[in-house]
Amino acid sequence: MGSERVLFVDHTGQIGGAELILLDVVAGRENSSAFLFEDGPLAKALVERKLKLIISKWGSGLSQFRRDSKWLAAAPLVGRLAAIVEEIALASRSHDVVYANSQKAFVLAAIASVFARRPLIWHLHDIISPEHFGAMQRRMQVMLANARATKVIVPSQAAASAFIAAGGKRGLIEIVPNGLALPPEPRTAAELRQSLGLPQGPLVGVFSRLAAWKGQHVLLEALTGLPEVGCIVVGDALFGEQAYAAELKQMVLARGLADRVRFLGHRGDVPKLMKAVDVMVHPSIDPEPFGRTLVEAMLAGVPVIATNAGAAPDILEGGRAGTLVPPNDAKALAHAIASVLSRPESLDGQLAYASLRAKARYSVTQMLEAIGLVIRKLQAGAAA
Ligand code: UDP
């Protein structure tokens, strides 16, 4: 599958949610190449999938450049960015379609497309809402998209609406929900906990990279009011959020949570690990463009509590497939955790419904078919 020559472009060498999706999308696309701004675990995983790999000579460290970094600090980078644009333009010439998998990749690929005219897909994994981006950044992103993107793939109606509200052209959008694989065969939660050295009492988990907007601190705050409940915090600071990670660890000490909260760092076995917890908490304080861990928990048969913003209410069908709580409200979250842990009668029905819903709407096969179709159409259009 996938004979088209696609140049996949990503700014990071790390494997976050967007890159896990990329790794599914590139499978079986051995005529394609990946252009990364920097080396890292993603580069290795792409080579394992038999893609030709190009690593920029100029991009190292740019993934740590944060959304809120000052424009002035960017000035010395301009020369490096121009050099990367040239590298992407050169690589584009031997490909049919360019596929930008991140914002930073899209911005540079869009400029490169002025020099090497190839259809350009932006797989937009973010939600361009005021909570995440300043007005100028939003304007610049949609201006470039309107001018240079051939298609913008987004994972949810919430992400599509934010793109349109920022001024993006509706006709560019293709909504393709993320697809998630079924988790490995069940082991009992008790067995799993034993093998991980986790306590057998009530246990909640949060499974996201550590970043302030992901809201891990709200869960820690909620735990201060739930003295019987343990917690695993899975994930690490992947994109320059080390200060927040340190704050979380400090908070655990300051609130006397050290004997109940375990930081497990970044893990490669999240779907399995989820089966160890009684509740999967998704405490993001800003809207999520999607939220893969919601679906992972639904497939794992684990109750979900998520904040009611972005794509979560759609994925959880307004609360039918999980519990929704207001964002940034530790009291409401604590209340919801206590309620789910008390196992209300409705929970079994909710879990069965969530699993059916996740399998029907969020399969990898559906995602790959939809994205494959977009790529084929653009390649055929360019060849015509
Ligand atoms: N994840 C992981 N290891 C970790 C923490 C998270 O592999 O230690 C995975 C998680 O299972 C999910 C993805 O990273 O598939 C995160 O995707 P999501 O849409 O939840 O958030 P993003 O990081 O893309 O904003």
Residues whose N, C-alpha, C, O or C-beta is under 5 A from the ligand:
A	BS01	UDP	G16 G17 A18 F207 S208 R209 V234 G235 D236 G265 H266 R267 G268 V270 G291 R292 T293
